[in-house]
Amino acid sequence: MEPTLEPLLFADRPHWADVIPQAQYEDGDPVAPIFYTEEYKDATDYFRGIVKIGEQSQRVLELTESIIRQNPAHYTAWQYRYETLLAINAPLDVELRLMDELAIKFMKTYQVWHHRQLLVVLTRKPQAELAFITRALSGEDQKNYHTWSYRQWLLSYFNDEEELWSGELDFVDEMLTRDVRNNSAWHHRFFVVWASGVREGEEDRERIVRRELIYVKQNISFAPNNFAAWNYLRGMLTHLKMPFSTVIDFVKLYTVPFDPSRTDIVDLENPPPSKQAHLPCVHAIEFLADIHEREGGQSGIEQAVELWRQLVKEDTMRKP
């Protein structure tokens, strides 16, 4: 005997017969009416009925889940669901398992991540949550803004738990190894290394500066036209209040066409561009122009202007 399926509409479910659905108010002749599906209109009508009487129960979780699956950005349904979870003392680990599914399915929706945040504040299990985020970012959308932002929130909120931070740099390395152009991963690296304070084992800042300079230069060498890496270099020097001219010898290597007669030299301080690189690199030209402009004086300004003119030719996006 096959199991009986729940009717699609709440209006057809016997255990909802005591709730009076409340239709959405609309002017008699709306200029731009919104055409909802029958299922969505039914669920939201019953939701308004529930909110009107202030009910918080297990079936409210059933109702709000239905609405969220149809419209994951329905922030009122999310908020009422959260309040109901607390009111009926629902097991939050069960809710988090449901959120594991919904966060992957609706990864680009802010509300699902905010709901997780509220739950984790109560469950206080950051290690498990960090592992989930890692799995989420291993899928197709490895640059998702909300997921990366949520990871940074988690680390910041549980800032004193050094164990939580211990593998973070390795995680970023892995993400950048997969895709060196992942601007979200570069942003997270800046957050971990520079913007979150000095972590355990990172006290020797001179060593960290050398390490990061070598790291970003090597990645630029591998993919010179990767704006994210150049932006990391800029951000790092700005954060440390180091003059851009600190890296002028490195930058110059990328502002000229590739020299086929060049002999390969291992130079960690100034690694040359790879043989497959498309040169000159517009990001390097812009960087060098900024260096000369910051120098000031007539000579510096003249060199900067010449580089800006070159940039117009090399970077078609800048052509008037």
Phi, psi and omega per residue, in radians:
M1 nan 2.203 -3.106
E2 -1.339 2.518 3.125
P3 -1.140 2.592 3.124
T4 -1.338 2.213 -3.129
L5 -1.436 2.481 3.090
E6 -1.153 2.339 3.072
P7 -0.984 2.541 -3.086
L8 -1.142 -0.702 -3.097
L9 -1.620 2.456 3.089
F10 -1.146 -0.485 3.113
A11 -1.097 -0.391 -3.120
D12 -1.728 0.077 -3.119
R13 -1.711 2.107 -3.046
P14 -0.985 -0.657 -3.060
H15 -1.350 0.077 3.026
W16 -1.919 0.126 -3.050
A17 -1.136 -0.390 -3.104
D18 -1.448 -0.124 -3.118
V19 -1.678 2.327 3.101
I20 -1.632 1.930 -3.134
P21 -1.140 2.526 3.138
Q22 -1.990 1.996 -3.135
A23 -1.219 2.627 3.086
Q24 -1.183 2.332 3.141
Y25 -1.256 2.282 3.050
E26 -2.436 2.508 3.060
D27 -1.039 2.673 -3.091
G28 -0.962 -0.541 -3.118
D29 -2.410 1.267 -3.089
P30 -1.095 2.482 -3.117
V31 -1.195 -0.744 -3.110
A32 -2.319 1.358 -3.116
P33 -1.154 2.523 3.102
I34 -1.682 2.195 -3.098
F35 -1.658 1.765 3.116
Y36 -1.502 2.718 2.990
T37 -1.207 2.775 -3.140
E38 -1.076 -0.678 -3.129
E39 -1.133 -0.733 -3.111
Y40 -1.224 -0.741 3.127
K41 -1.076 -0.732 3.120
D42 -1.066 -0.845 -3.094
A43 -1.122 -0.766 -3.110
T44 -1.257 -0.534 3.046
D45 -1.094 -0.754 3.118
Y46 -1.230 -0.557 3.098
F47 -1.119 -0.775 3.096
R48 -1.088 -0.608 3.085
G49 -1.140 -0.695 3.117
I50 -1.162 -0.796 -3.133
V51 -1.082 -0.653 -3.112
K52 -1.064 -0.681 -3.124
I53 -1.642 -0.080 3.071
G54 1.255 0.452 -3.117
E55 -1.266 2.403 3.027
Q56 -2.325 1.903 -3.021
S57 -2.691 3.098 3.132
Q58 -1.088 -0.634 -3.112
R59 -1.252 -0.361 3.036
V60 -1.162 -0.629 3.072
L61 -1.128 -0.675 3.078
E62 -1.067 -0.783 -3.102
L63 -1.184 -0.831 -3.103
T64 -1.172 -0.567 3.070
E65 -1.106 -0.707 3.112
S66 -1.071 -0.775 3.140
I67 -1.134 -0.783 -3.097
I68 -1.109 -0.666 3.121
R69 -1.149 -0.504 3.114
Q70 -1.519 -0.545 -3.130
N71 -2.549 1.494 -3.052
P72 -1.144 -0.155 3.128
A73 -1.681 0.162 -3.115
H74 -1.325 1.527 -2.992
Y75 -1.137 -0.504 3.116
T76 -1.179 -0.679 3.096
A77 -1.125 -0.715 3.098
W78 -1.071 -0.832 -3.092
Q79 -1.117 -0.751 -3.133
Y80 -1.177 -0.607 3.090
R81 -1.101 -0.784 -3.132
Y82 -1.078 -0.799 3.132
E83 -1.088 -0.627 3.120
T84 -1.201 -0.725 3.091
L85 -0.947 -0.783 -3.130
L86 -1.223 -0.706 -3.065
A87 -1.127 -0.650 -3.093
I88 -1.748 0.112 3.118
N89 0.967 0.813 -3.141
A90 -1.226 2.569 3.120
P91 -1.150 2.061 -3.042
L92 -1.286 -0.414 3.093
D93 -1.165 -0.588 3.062
V94 -1.163 -0.736 3.119
E95 -1.106 -0.684 3.131
L96 -1.158 -0.610 3.100
R97 -1.135 -0.668 3.061
L98 -1.133 -0.699 3.137
M99 -1.166 -0.485 3.055
D100 -1.001 -0.761 3.125
E101 -1.200 -0.846 -3.036
L102 -1.222 -0.575 -3.142
A103 -1.154 -0.648 3.095
I104 -1.269 -0.724 -3.103
K105 -1.193 -0.684 -3.086
F106 -2.068 0.908 -2.985
M107 -1.058 -0.558 -3.070
K108 -1.533 0.097 -3.116
T109 -1.712 2.116 -3.083
Y110 -1.050 -0.706 -2.987
Q111 -1.040 -0.627 -3.114
V112 -1.159 -0.609 3.125
W113 -1.312 -0.622 3.088
H114 -1.133 -0.676 3.115
H115 -1.107 -0.748 3.083
R116 -1.037 -0.735 -3.128
Q117 -1.022 -0.795 3.127
L118 -1.075 -0.667 -3.129
L119 -1.208 -0.745 -3.078
V120 -1.194 -0.539 3.048
V121 -1.016 -0.584 -3.123
L122 -1.514 -0.733 -3.091
T123 -1.344 -0.531 3.099
R124 0.931 0.944 3.063
K125 -2.218 1.229 -3.024
P126 -1.176 -0.543 -3.115
Q127 -1.102 -0.778 3.121
A128 -1.120 -0.642 -3.129
E129 -1.220 -0.669 3.103
L130 -1.103 -0.693 3.108
A131 -1.113 -0.679 3.112
F132 -1.121 -0.766 -3.135
I133 -1.070 -0.699 3.111
T134 -1.047 -0.756 3.107
R135 -1.127 -0.708 -3.126
A136 -1.091 -0.691 -3.111
L137 -1.414 -0.046 3.092
S138 -1.548 -0.069 -3.117
G139 -1.495 -2.622 -3.052
E140 -1.274 -0.589 -3.065
D141 -1.795 1.465 -3.067
Q142 -1.537 0.033 3.140
K143 -2.030 0.147 -2.999
N144 -0.965 2.140 -3.054
Y145 -1.054 -0.846 -3.065
H146 -1.102 -0.658 -3.106
T147 -1.187 -0.783 3.110
W148 -1.150 -0.717 3.115
S149 -1.085 -0.698 3.127
Y150 -1.135 -0.671 3.108
R151 -1.090 -0.743 3.130
Q152 -1.163 -0.657 3.072
W153 -1.064 -0.803 -3.099
L154 -1.016 -0.822 3.141
L155 -1.121 -0.694 -3.119
S156 -1.224 -0.714 -3.099
Y157 -1.162 -0.681 3.111
F158 -1.809 0.785 -2.984
N159 -1.019 -0.564 -3.043
D160 -1.403 -0.122 -3.126
E161 -1.548 1.609 -3.062
E162 -1.035 -0.576 -3.137
E163 -1.075 -0.549 -3.139
L164 -1.151 -0.562 -3.096
W165 -1.541 -0.264 -2.911
S166 -1.037 -0.588 -3.112
G167 -1.818 0.215 -2.989
E168 -1.225 -0.679 3.138
L169 -1.190 -0.660 3.076
D170 -1.100 -0.663 3.110
F171 -1.088 -0.785 3.136
V172 -1.125 -0.732 3.102
D173 -0.990 -0.760 -3.133
E174 -1.113 -0.748 -3.137
M175 -1.140 -0.671 3.138
L176 -1.331 -0.453 3.035
T177 -1.170 -0.656 3.097
R178 -1.186 -0.729 -3.090
D179 -2.626 1.738 -3.085
V180 -1.162 -0.258 -3.141
R181 -1.677 0.187 3.139
N182 -1.284 1.658 -3.074
N183 -1.093 -0.515 3.106
S184 -1.155 -0.671 3.119
A185 -1.199 -0.674 3.077
W186 -1.111 -0.730 3.106
H187 -1.082 -0.707 3.140
H188 -1.182 -0.618 3.096
R189 -1.078 -0.741 3.105
F190 -1.073 -0.723 3.116
F191 -1.051 -0.799 -3.076
V192 -1.213 -0.801 -3.019
V193 -1.409 -0.706 -2.959
W194 -2.004 -0.583 -2.940
A195 -1.734 0.002 -3.053
S196 -2.013 0.271 -3.108
G197 1.555 -3.136 -3.102
V198 -1.622 2.027 -3.123
R199 -1.490 2.916 3.106
E200 -1.086 2.262 -3.109
G201 1.565 -0.072 -3.111
E202 -1.978 0.346 -3.029
E203 -1.187 -0.550 3.129
D204 -1.370 1.578 -3.023
R205 -1.225 -0.504 3.083
E206 -1.102 -0.709 3.107
R207 -1.138 -0.691 -3.138
I208 -1.133 -0.713 3.122
V209 -1.072 -0.810 3.126
R210 -1.076 -0.775 -3.129
R211 -1.050 -0.790 -3.086
E212 -1.243 -0.620 3.082
L213 -1.108 -0.783 3.113
I214 -1.103 -0.747 -3.098
Y215 -1.076 -0.877 -3.070
V216 -1.229 -0.624 3.115
K217 -1.139 -0.728 3.132
Q218 -1.110 -0.662 3.132
N219 -1.258 -0.587 3.037
I220 -1.160 -0.696 3.108
S221 -1.025 -0.680 -3.128
F222 -1.236 -0.686 -3.118
A223 -2.463 1.427 -3.015
P224 -1.046 -0.521 -3.077
N225 -1.620 0.444 3.102
N226 -1.586 1.782 -3.077
F227 -1.060 -0.595 -3.077
A228 -1.057 -0.709 -3.137
A229 -1.211 -0.730 3.086
W230 -1.091 -0.667 3.134
N231 -1.154 -0.648 3.076
Y232 -1.092 -0.753 3.121
L233 -1.063 -0.787 3.097
R234 -1.044 -0.850 -3.100
G235 -1.093 -0.688 3.131
M236 -1.108 -0.851 -3.135
L237 -1.122 -0.689 3.121
T238 -1.129 -0.771 -3.137
H239 -1.073 -0.689 -3.102
L240 -1.492 -0.047 -3.095
K241 1.016 0.629 3.065
M242 -1.653 2.402 3.124
P243 -1.109 2.502 3.101
F244 -1.044 -0.476 -3.123
S245 -1.125 -0.210 3.082
T246 -0.977 -0.554 -3.059
V247 -1.965 0.406 -3.046
I248 -1.081 -0.684 -3.132
D249 -1.113 -0.656 3.106
F250 -1.192 -0.809 -3.072
V251 -1.080 -0.713 -3.086
K252 -1.030 -0.534 -3.128
L253 -1.049 -0.398 -3.009
Y254 -1.845 0.068 -3.098
T255 -1.738 0.020 -3.105
V256 -2.171 2.756 3.112
P257 -1.048 2.738 -3.126
F258 -1.156 2.369 3.131
D259 -1.712 1.871 -3.087
P260 -1.135 -0.344 -3.139
S261 -1.507 0.007 -3.087
R262 -1.137 2.384 3.052
T263 -1.633 2.467 -3.113
D264 -1.229 2.172 3.127
I265 -2.208 2.295 3.091
V266 -1.440 1.962 -3.121
D267 -2.420 1.751 -3.098
L268 -1.172 -0.513 -3.123
E269 -1.270 -0.680 -3.111
N270 -2.387 1.203 -3.118
P271 -1.129 2.286 -3.125
P272 -1.303 2.834 3.111
P273 -1.150 2.647 3.110
S274 -1.172 2.794 -3.097
K275 -1.150 -0.378 -3.137
Q276 -1.534 0.006 -3.033
A277 -1.194 2.512 3.043
H278 -1.589 1.905 -3.071
L279 -2.122 2.709 -0.019
P280 -1.265 2.705 -3.093
C281 -1.579 2.176 -3.077
V282 -1.132 -0.561 -3.136
H283 -1.203 -0.598 3.101
A284 -1.231 -0.706 3.108
I285 -1.057 -0.783 3.122
E286 -1.100 -0.721 3.135
F287 -1.090 -0.789 -3.130
L288 -1.142 -0.664 3.088
A289 -1.070 -0.715 3.109
D290 -1.117 -0.660 3.115
I291 -1.056 -0.861 -3.115
H292 -1.180 -0.649 3.125
E293 -1.110 -0.659 3.134
R294 -1.260 -0.435 3.071
E295 -1.099 -0.635 -3.114
G296 1.291 -2.964 -3.105
G297 1.303 2.861 -3.080
Q298 -1.094 -0.766 -3.110
S299 -1.099 -0.798 -3.125
G300 -1.089 -0.747 -3.129
I301 -1.164 -0.719 -3.141
E302 -1.096 -0.752 3.116
Q303 -1.143 -0.659 3.122
A304 -1.129 -0.770 -3.138
V305 -1.068 -0.737 3.131
E306 -1.084 -0.680 3.124
L307 -1.219 -0.632 3.083
W308 -1.112 -0.673 3.103
R309 -1.130 -0.716 3.098
Q310 -1.104 -0.642 -3.119
L311 -1.112 -0.643 3.107
V312 -1.055 -0.660 -3.129
K313 -1.310 -0.720 -3.041
E314 -1.389 -0.588 -3.081
D315 -1.848 1.761 -3.054
T316 -1.093 -0.392 3.126
M317 -1.160 -0.360 -3.089
R318 -1.655 -0.060 -3.115
K319 -1.191 2.375 -3.130
P320 -1.173 nan nan
